[in-house]
Amino acid sequence: MSSSIDILATMQLVQKYLYEFGSPVLIFIGTIGCILNLFVFNQKNLRKSPCSVYFVAHHFANFVFIYSSLLPTTLNLGYGIDFSTRHIIICRVRLYITILSNVLSPLYLVFASIDRVLITSPNALTRRRSTRRFAYICIIIGTLFWTFLYAPILVFANIIQIGPNIFICYFQSSVYFSLISYSSLFKAIAALSLMIIFGIWSIKNIRRLEQVRPVASLSATTVVVDTVRHSHSSKDRQLCFILLIDIIIYALFSFLFTFYLIYQQITQNYVKNAERTQLETIISNICLFSGTIPFCISCYANFIISKTFRNESKKILSCQHCFCIQRI
């Protein structure tokens, strides 16, 4: 008995320190990273690419998630401040925006993965399907679909008392709670699987084009030269690398929460005592912390692997520096 109490106390400390000290750092670097990403992918050199359109939408969703999910959770678990349980409207809107942005962010990455498959295809007709117009259509349809699908959250979410002076903002209806749980599990598995599939597909296309290049130098046929020139440009390759590193980061840090969701579905009908329930809640919060890391660090990975991203970032920072000097 004392052993389980010690484990519970240790896990509570881990949770508190993570959200008291780790989360503010994540919020700070995540805010700067998302803003810099939005500026970089809106630069003239990159914004003409359909993939950049998806990246802009992806990082905007990341920014919204940081302030709708990570910040309130940090205030609650790290500092004992919970604004979402003080008013029912705040509770419902915050929960709705959190779940929606958590779905839209990986959705836009999946769209970007599909775009990289199209643009790296050796088939010219397939490459032509990679357009900004198609990107806007995908983003609008995908956003509207999930926006309306999760709209019932604004009705079913409620402030629930789970103990003496302990309130949480969550779903009161067990049916809708199960629906959200299953959809979250499906989203986690499907998004990760699709990213990996399309990421590997893009890599195979790039390698295939690498093999085509020597043929172009020998035959100089119009078709092969067109393939190399349009599908294998430096900018497209670097956007592929940026996407692949984003997929790797997402996979590394989101699999813990995915496993927890699977465990939650398997054990949802089990009879659990208070200690086990509390321990599972703490583990859920720790897995959730791990799952928020990809929303905050992709900018810095992009800066390391992409020369184009570094150059555009330096241009933005130097312009801001010059603007500050002129104002002084």
Secondary structure, 3 states (H helix, E strand, C coil): CHHHHHHHHHHHHHHHHHHHHHHHHHHHHHHHHHHHHHHHCCCCCCCCCHHHHHHHHHHHHHHHHHHHHHHHHHHHHHHCCCHHHCCHHHHHHHHHHHHHHHHHHHHHHHHHHHHHHHHCCCCHHHHCCCCHHHHHHHHHHHHHHHHHHCCCHHHHEEEEEEECCEEEEEECCHHHHHHHHHHHHHHHHHHHHHHHHHHHHHHHHHHHHHHHHHHHHHHCCHHHHHHHHHHCCHHHHHHHHHHHHHHHHHHHHHHHHHHHHHHHHHCCCCCCCHHHHHHHHHHHHHHHHHHHCHHHHHHHHHHHHCHHHHHHHHHHHHHHHHHHHHHC
